């Protein structure tokens, strides 16, 4: 077995470069697979975006096309005031409504009177005769639409079902567009706010015909249209394939997109979803797999070539003399050192470049300058500081100096936090300019704000500018969040490395002592001079080191149980006084060796429902720490009953704890002192805190640096309540409270 392992190790030493090339090829193939696949996915999403935009543009064009009929009728009525049915039908025939406008059900004219708004003309008359004489003011939806159209002077649409349509169209959604008619030709509402319409031209469109055949790729992309600002199955106006996609899951990858389109003052929502086969756009979907397979094959080929070369070199080396073999070994060692140095230099350069791209505090300045003057006249980027306040990190404006209007607008609206979000901005007078503030947030966390400013004038933020500002804010948010993630990753790596160093030191110390004791036992046994007293002393030392190793391993296992939710508590009736005395008795020999006087005092009834094994573990950690950091001074353990609570104090007069560290020491791997002077993994207080909290109690420390520390443990007699137990089981502590049992707890 040993020779086989040695042969295997020699094999890897000889072919390490071939294996390195193979591993590098596989890694590069995996990275290429990831980025190529992401590029393909981005192209697919771009196709969905393009289809959605083209579909909505087609609807806007079609609506404008159909509105030309409504405006034509209004022009006819405005020119002659009174229009006969024959004139209306003649106009509709001239405009070829039935052939060029298949979605148009009809056009009606409703005359306004003090008490009614009555439909007096309708065309084509044959299919819409039932609308004549209808009072539109009696319908709440029509009444509100006419009020809005009168106020704005622009067409306003509503969606409705039935009411005068053909018998075979009853129950099918239709769109009614109300266009006001004035005595004068279309008065500007801002100049004549008191003008009242004499009637309304009502265009009636069949929703099914109006919305069909809009999508350029209807074979692979389905679209649905809903009435309102959000998708709602009850307000479905049109479905391209007749199968509702909202909430439906299909096999394979399905991309969806939802967007709101203002339709003549009335919001409609488009819901786009891809059909099966959408992503089968060509061989580019197989590009990532082809790259992975090709890269792996190249790696295998290079591995074979390098391995063959190495085997040939080894075979040649076996034919040389011992001197030449030594010389080649020295040259090979030098070459390996140079290669390692070269790799280290490359890694250092890469690390420096990556660090400069994430930690550069001025990288947001060019982003703000790029915004001016195309999106805004000024831009300020604020970030959340460590104290929670918002502070500017980048400012840009077009003028050489800071313009007064920018100072005034900034003073009017300085971004402020309102909990996890930004406070709403106050109203800004038009003569001062315009302000657009977009929050910077990622993963539900507020990172800052991006403020865009427009100076006094006619320029305003439109929908395009707002969309661009939000897109810029998303990119800035991702960059800032990436920086924070890198900082968190560095902190996690530092904690891991510190823990590994401490853990290796703590495990190596007892292992070294065990090795020395076992070697000493072996030498004494070889010389047959081992007396029973020596054997007892050696075995005792071995046992103590094994107990220390077991305690370290148990702490590591407890951390694993806490994080995995398998750390159980076995609740039973426990006499805390007797348990505390047993713990103190176990430490008396250690206390005497350190020169510390260890005492225990008890007062009142100390019986309650707890886990005896875990309480023993908590007391052991506290007493052990008191002796470790007590500088050989007295250590006192006191237990007293306080009503329904039992309070335990462990007091030492040692080095003490700084106030800034009193809360941190109860966290995982945290220590108040350097591991170079005091051993330990930094897990005891973390495990103790979780055990005490699971039992319904709490633990804290009172200390001053250089004046000792007092750890105070308070436990309710009734043990953990069902509410606390359930909370621990669902929460992040990883502890579970099990029913009372007579079985022994696991060790």
NUVEX-818608 format. One record per residue (C-alpha): x, y, z. Coordinates in steps of 0.25 Angstrom, whole numbers, padded with zeros to 4 digits, always signed. Layout:
N
XYZ
...
REM end
This chain:
747
+0000+0000+0000
+0011+0010+0004
+0019+0007-0009
+0006+0009-0017
+0004+0022-0011
+0019+0026-0013
+0017+0022-0028
+0005+0030-0029
+0011+0042-0023
+0023+0041-0032
+0014+0040-0044
+0007+0053-0040
+0021+0060-0038
+0025+0056-0052
+0012+0060-0059
+0008+0072-0051
+0010+0081-0062
+0001+0073-0071
-0010+0072-0061
-0009+0087-0059
-0011+0089-0074
-0023+0080-0074
-0029+0087-0062
-0026+0101-0068
-0033+0096-0081
-0045+0091-0074
-0046+0104-0066
-0045+0113-0078
-0055+0105-0085
-0065+0106-0074
-0062+0121-0073
-0064+0122-0088
-0077+0114-0087
-0083+0123-0076
-0080+0136-0084
-0084+0131-0098
-0097+0125-0091
-0100+0138-0085
-0098+0146-0098
-0108+0136-0105
-0118+0138-0093
-0116+0153-0095
-0119+0152-0109
-0132+0145-0107
-0137+0155-0097
-0133+0166-0107
-0142+0159-0117
-0154+0159-0107
-0152+0174-0104
-0151+0177-0119
-0164+0169-0121
-0171+0176-0110
-0167+0190-0115
-0171+0187-0129
-0184+0182-0125
-0187+0194-0117
-0183+0204-0128
-0192+0196-0138
-0204+0198-0128
-0201+0213-0127
-0200+0214-0142
-0213+0207-0144
-0220+0215-0134
-0215+0228-0140
-0220+0222-0154
-0234+0219-0148
-0235+0233-0141
-0234+0239-0154
-0249+0235-0157
-0253+0241-0143
-0246+0254-0146
-0252+0254-0160
-0266+0253-0155
-0263+0264-0145
-0258+0273-0156
-0271+0270-0164
-0280+0273-0152
-0272+0285-0148
-0273+0291-0162
-0288+0289-0164
-0293+0288-0149
-0305+0279-0154
-0301+0266-0162
-0312+0257-0168
-0311+0242-0168
-0308+0242-0182
-0296+0252-0181
-0290+0244-0170
-0292+0230-0178
-0286+0237-0190
-0274+0242-0183
-0272+0228-0177
-0273+0222-0191
-0264+0232-0196
-0253+0228-0186
-0256+0213-0189
-0258+0210-0174
-0263+0196-0176
-0251+0192-0184
-0239+0200-0179
-0244+0200-0164
-0249+0186-0161
-0248+0188-0146
-0258+0200-0147
-0272+0196-0142
-0277+0210-0145
-0277+0225-0143
-0288+0233-0135
-0290+0247-0131
-0296+0250-0118
-0302+0264-0116
-0301+0271-0102
-0313+0277-0096
-0315+0282-0081
-0320+0268-0076
-0316+0258-0087
-0305+0254-0096
-0313+0248-0107
-0308+0240-0119
-0315+0246-0131
-0306+0241-0143
-0299+0228-0145
-0293+0221-0157
-0293+0211-0163
-0308+0212-0159
-0311+0198-0163
-0302+0191-0152
-0303+0202-0141
-0318+0206-0142
-0320+0202-0127
-0311+0213-0122
-0320+0224-0127
-0326+0232-0116
-0317+0226-0105
-0314+0235-0093
-0299+0234-0091
-0300+0243-0078
-0308+0231-0071
-0295+0222-0073
-0285+0225-0062
-0273+0221-0070
-0277+0229-0082
-0281+0241-0073
-0267+0241-0067
-0260+0239-0081
-0268+0251-0087
-0264+0260-0075
-0249+0256-0077
-0250+0259-0092
-0257+0272-0089
-0246+0276-0079
-0234+0273-0088
-0240+0275-0102
-0234+0262-0106
-0240+0248-0109
-0242+0239-0097
-0245+0224-0098
-0252+0214-0089
-0254+0199-0091
-0268+0193-0090
-0276+0181-0094
-0289+0181-0102
-0298+0193-0102
-0303+0194-0116
-0294+0185-0123
-0298+0175-0133
-0305+0163-0127
-0293+0154-0131
-0284+0164-0124
-0291+0165-0111
-0282+0162-0099
-0269+0164-0107
-0261+0176-0102
-0261+0189-0110
-0254+0202-0109
-0262+0215-0109
-0254+0228-0112
-0260+0241-0109
-0256+0253-0116
-0262+0267-0112
-0268+0276-0123
-0268+0291-0121
-0275+0302-0128
-0262+0308-0132
-0251+0299-0138
-0244+0291-0126
-0241+0302-0116
-0228+0302-0109
-0232+0298-0095
-0221+0306-0088
-0226+0319-0095
-0241+0316-0094
-0243+0309-0081
-0258+0312-0081
-0261+0306-0095
-0272+0295-0094
-0274+0284-0105
-0287+0284-0113
-0286+0269-0115
-0277+0257-0116
-0272+0249-0127
-0272+0234-0122
-0263+0224-0130
-0267+0210-0126
-0256+0199-0129
-0256+0184-0128
-0245+0181-0118
-0242+0167-0125
-0240+0173-0139
-0233+0185-0133
-0222+0177-0126
-0220+0165-0135
-0208+0163-0144
-0199+0173-0137
-0187+0164-0133
-0176+0162-0143
-0173+0148-0138
-0187+0143-0134
-0182+0129-0137
-0172+0129-0125
-0177+0141-0117
-0191+0142-0111
-0197+0155-0106
-0209+0158-0097
-0215+0172-0094
-0222+0175-0081
-0230+0187-0078
-0224+0195-0066
-0210+0198-0061
-0207+0184-0058
-0210+0170-0063
-0223+0164-0058
-0229+0152-0063
-0243+0158-0061
-0240+0170-0070
-0234+0162-0082
-0237+0169-0095
-0229+0161-0105
-0221+0148-0105
-0213+0145-0118
-0214+0130-0116
-0226+0128-0108
-0219+0122-0096
-0216+0131-0084
-0201+0132-0081
-0202+0140-0068
-0198+0130-0057
-0196+0119-0067
-0184+0110-0066
-0179+0103-0078
-0168+0093-0080
-0154+0099-0084
-0150+0113-0083
-0161+0124-0084
-0158+0138-0085
-0169+0148-0081
-0170+0163-0081
-0180+0173-0076
-0182+0188-0080
-0192+0198-0078
-0197+0207-0091
-0206+0219-0089
-0217+0217-0099
-0224+0231-0101
-0223+0234-0087
-0227+0220-0082
-0216+0210-0078
-0215+0197-0085
-0205+0186-0081
-0198+0177-0091
-0193+0164-0086
-0183+0157-0095
-0179+0142-0093
-0170+0133-0102
-0176+0120-0108
-0168+0107-0109
-0158+0108-0119
-0155+0123-0117
-0140+0120-0113
-0138+0110-0124
-0132+0122-0133
-0120+0114-0139
-0107+0108-0136
-0103+0119-0126
-0111+0111-0115
-0101+0100-0117
-0089+0109-0117
-0086+0109-0101
-0086+0093-0102
-0077+0093-0114
-0067+0102-0107
-0067+0094-0095
-0066+0081-0102
-0055+0087-0112
-0047+0093-0100
-0048+0080-0092
-0043+0072-0105
-0031+0082-0107
-0028+0080-0092
-0028+0065-0093
-0019+0066-0106
-0009+0075-0099
-0009+0066-0087
-0006+0054-0095
+0005+0062-0103
+0012+0068-0090
+0010+0054-0083
+0017+0047-0094
+0028+0057-0095
+0030+0056-0080
+0031+0041-0080
+0041+0042-0091
+0049+0051-0083
+0049+0042-0071
+0053+0030-0079
+0065+0038-0085
+0069+0043-0071
+0069+0028-0066
+0080+0026-0076
+0089+0037-0072
+0100+0036-0061
+0097+0040-0046
+0105+0054-0048
+0097+0058-0060
+0084+0054-0053
+0087+0063-0041
+0091+0074-0050
+0077+0073-0058
+0070+0072-0045
+0076+0085-0040
+0073+0092-0053
+0059+0087-0052
+0057+0092-0038
+0062+0106-0043
+0052+0106-0055
+0041+0102-0045
+0045+0114-0036
+0045+0124-0048
+0032+0119-0053
+0026+0120-0039
+0031+0134-0038
+0026+0138-0051
+0012+0133-0048
+0012+0140-0035
+0016+0153-0042
+0004+0151-0052
-0005+0149-0040
-0001+0161-0033
-0003+0170-0046
-0017+0164-0048
-0020+0166-0033
-0016+0181-0034
-0024+0183-0047
-0036+0177-0041
-0035+0185-0028
-0033+0198-0035
-0046+0195-0043
-0054+0193-0031
-0048+0202-0020
-0046+0215-0029
-0055+0225-0021
-0055+0235-0033
-0060+0225-0043
-0075+0231-0042
-0070+0244-0046
-0069+0241-0061
-0083+0235-0060
-0089+0248-0055
-0081+0256-0065
-0087+0247-0077
-0101+0251-0073
-0099+0266-0075
-0104+0272-0084
-0111+0261-0091
-0121+0256-0080
-0120+0268-0070
-0113+0281-0068
-0107+0276-0055
-0105+0262-0048
-0101+0259-0033
-0099+0244-0028
-0101+0242-0013
-0097+0229-0006
-0101+0224+0008
-0089+0226+0017
-0085+0216+0028
-0093+0224+0038
-0106+0223+0030
-0106+0237+0024
-0106+0241+0010
-0093+0249+0005
-0090+0254-0010
-0078+0246-0016
-0080+0252-0031
-0085+0265-0036
-0085+0270-0051
-0091+0282-0058
-0089+0289-0071
-0086+0303-0066
-0071+0306-0062
-0076+0310-0048
-0087+0304-0039
-0100+0311-0045
-0109+0318-0035
-0121+0310-0039
-0114+0297-0036
-0110+0301-0022
-0125+0306-0020
-0131+0293-0025
-0121+0284-0017
-0125+0292-0005
-0140+0290-0008
-0138+0275-0009
-0127+0269-0002
-0129+0254-0002
-0132+0248+0011
-0135+0234+0016
-0148+0230+0021
-0145+0216+0027
-0141+0207+0016
-0145+0216+0005
-0144+0231+0000
-0153+0241+0006
-0163+0247-0004
-0158+0260-0011
-0165+0273-0008
-0172+0281-0019
-0163+0290-0027
-0168+0303-0034
-0167+0302-0049
-0158+0315-0049
-0147+0309-0042
-0145+0297-0051
-0148+0282-0050
-0142+0271-0041
-0143+0256-0044
-0137+0247-0032
-0135+0232-0035
-0132+0223-0023
-0120+0214-0024
-0124+0201-0018
-0120+0186-0020
-0125+0174-0013
-0135+0181-0005
-0125+0191+0001
-0124+0206-0001
-0110+0210-0006
-0112+0224-0010
-0118+0234-0019
-0116+0239-0033
-0121+0253-0035
-0123+0260-0049
-0126+0275-0050
-0131+0284-0061
-0130+0299-0060
-0141+0309-0062
-0147+0308-0076
-0157+0300-0084
-0149+0287-0084
-0155+0276-0075
-0152+0262-0072
-0160+0253-0082
-0162+0238-0082
-0150+0235-0089
-0141+0243-0080
-0147+0236-0068
-0145+0223-0074
-0130+0226-0077
-0129+0232-0063
-0134+0219-0056
-0125+0211-0065
-0113+0219-0061
-0117+0217-0047
-0118+0202-0048
-0104+0201-0054
-0098+0210-0043
-0106+0202-0032
-0100+0189-0038
-0086+0195-0038
-0087+0200-0023
-0093+0187-0019
-0082+0179-0025
-0072+0188-0018
-0079+0185-0005
-0080+0170-0008
-0065+0170-0011
-0063+0176+0003
-0072+0166+0009
-0065+0155+0002
-0051+0160+0007
-0056+0161+0021
-0061+0146+0020
-0048+0141+0015
-0041+0149+0026
-0049+0142+0036
-0048+0129+0030
-0032+0130+0029
-0032+0135+0044
-0040+0123+0048
-0032+0113+0041
-0019+0118+0047
-0025+0118+0061
-0031+0104+0059
-0018+0099+0053
-0010+0104+0065
-0021+0099+0075
-0021+0085+0069
-0006+0084+0067
-0002+0087+0082
-0009+0075+0088
-0005+0066+0076
+0009+0070+0078
+0008+0067+0093
+0002+0054+0090
+0013+0050+0080
+0023+0053+0091
+0016+0045+0102
+0014+0033+0092
+0029+0034+0088
+0033+0034+0102
+0024+0022+0105
+0030+0015+0093
+0044+0017+0098
+0041+0013+0112
+0034+0000+0107
+0046-0003+0098
+0055-0002+0110
+0045-0010+0119
+0047+0001+0130
+0033+0006+0131
+0028+0007+0145
+0013+0007+0149
+0014+0021+0154
+0021+0026+0141
+0010+0019+0133
-0001+0026+0141
+0005+0039+0139
+0007+0037+0124
-0007+0032+0122
-0012+0044+0130
-0005+0054+0122
-0010+0046+0109
-0024+0046+0115
-0024+0061+0117
-0019+0064+0103
-0030+0055+0098
-0040+0062+0106
-0035+0076+0101
-0036+0071+0086
-0050+0065+0089
-0054+0078+0094
-0049+0086+0082
-0056+0076+0072
-0069+0077+0080
-0069+0092+0079
-0067+0090+0064
-0078+0080+0063
-0087+0089+0071
-0085+0100+0061
-0088+0091+0050
-0101+0086+0057
-0105+0101+0060
-0104+0105+0045
-0111+0092+0040
-0122+0092+0050
-0118+0079+0056
-0114+0085+0070
-0125+0079+0079
-0128+0082+0094
-0134+0071+0103
-0142+0078+0114
-0143+0072+0127
-0143+0076+0142
-0129+0081+0146
-0123+0085+0160
-0114+0096+0155
-0108+0097+0169
-0103+0083+0168
-0099+0084+0153
-0091+0097+0156
-0084+0090+0168
-0080+0079+0159
-0074+0088+0148
-0066+0096+0159
-0061+0083+0165
-0055+0079+0151
-0047+0092+0150
-0041+0092+0164
-0029+0085+0160
-0027+0094+0148
-0030+0106+0157
-0019+0102+0167
-0009+0100+0156
-0012+0115+0152
-0012+0120+0166
-0026+0124+0165
-0036+0123+0177
-0049+0116+0171
-0061+0118+0179
-0076+0115+0178
-0088+0121+0185
-0103+0117+0184
-0116+0124+0189
-0130+0120+0188
-0137+0109+0180
-0129+0106+0167
-0138+0096+0161
-0144+0098+0147
-0147+0091+0133
-0134+0092+0125
-0124+0083+0117
-0114+0078+0128
-0104+0075+0117
-0104+0088+0110
-0104+0096+0123
-0092+0088+0127
-0085+0092+0114
-0089+0107+0116
-0083+0107+0131
-0071+0100+0126
-0068+0111+0116
-0070+0122+0125
-0062+0116+0137
-0051+0112+0127
-0050+0126+0121
-0050+0132+0135
-0038+0124+0139
-0031+0126+0125
-0032+0142+0126
-0032+0143+0141
-0017+0145+0143
-0017+0135+0155
-0027+0144+0163
-0039+0139+0170
-0051+0134+0162
-0065+0134+0168
-0077+0126+0163
-0090+0131+0169
-0104+0125+0167
-0117+0131+0172
-0132+0130+0171
-0140+0143+0166
-0155+0139+0166
-0157+0131+0153
-0143+0133+0148
-0130+0128+0153
-0117+0137+0151
-0103+0132+0150
-0091+0141+0151
-0076+0137+0147
-0067+0147+0152
-0052+0148+0150
-0042+0159+0153
-0033+0158+0141
-0030+0166+0128
-0044+0170+0126
-0051+0174+0113
-0052+0187+0106
-0066+0193+0105
-0066+0193+0089
-0063+0178+0090
-0074+0173+0100
-0084+0171+0089
-0075+0165+0078
-0069+0154+0087
-0082+0146+0086
-0081+0145+0071
-0075+0134+0063
-0060+0133+0063
-0059+0147+0070
-0048+0149+0081
-0045+0161+0090
-0030+0158+0090
-0020+0153+0080
-0019+0138+0078
-0004+0139+0079
-0005+0141+0095
-0017+0133+0098
-0022+0120+0092
-0036+0117+0087
-0045+0116+0075
-0054+0128+0078
-0066+0118+0078
-0069+0116+0093
-0077+0129+0096
-0084+0128+0082
-0089+0114+0086
-0093+0118+0100
-0101+0130+0095
-0109+0121+0085
-0112+0111+0096
-0116+0121+0106
-0125+0128+0096
-0131+0115+0092
-0135+0112+0107
-0142+0125+0108
-0131+0133+0115
-0120+0143+0111
-0106+0145+0115
-0098+0158+0116
-0084+0163+0121
-0080+0174+0130
-0066+0178+0129
-0055+0189+0129
-0042+0187+0123
-0032+0183+0133
-0042+0181+0144
-0048+0167+0141
-0061+0163+0135
-0074+0158+0140
-0083+0149+0131
-0097+0149+0136
-0106+0137+0131
-0122+0138+0134
-0131+0126+0131
-0146+0125+0133
-0150+0113+0142
-0160+0108+0132
-0150+0107+0121
-0153+0110+0107
-0167+0114+0103
-0174+0108+0091
-0173+0122+0084
-0158+0123+0087
-0156+0109+0082
-0163+0110+0070
-0156+0123+0067
-0143+0117+0069
-0147+0105+0060
-0151+0115+0049
-0140+0125+0051
-0125+0126+0049
-0120+0120+0062
-0121+0106+0057
-0126+0101+0071
-0138+0091+0073
-0145+0089+0086
-0150+0074+0087
-0160+0069+0097
-0155+0064+0111
-0148+0051+0110
-0141+0041+0119
-0131+0038+0109
-0117+0043+0110
-0113+0055+0101
-0103+0052+0090
-0089+0055+0093
REM end
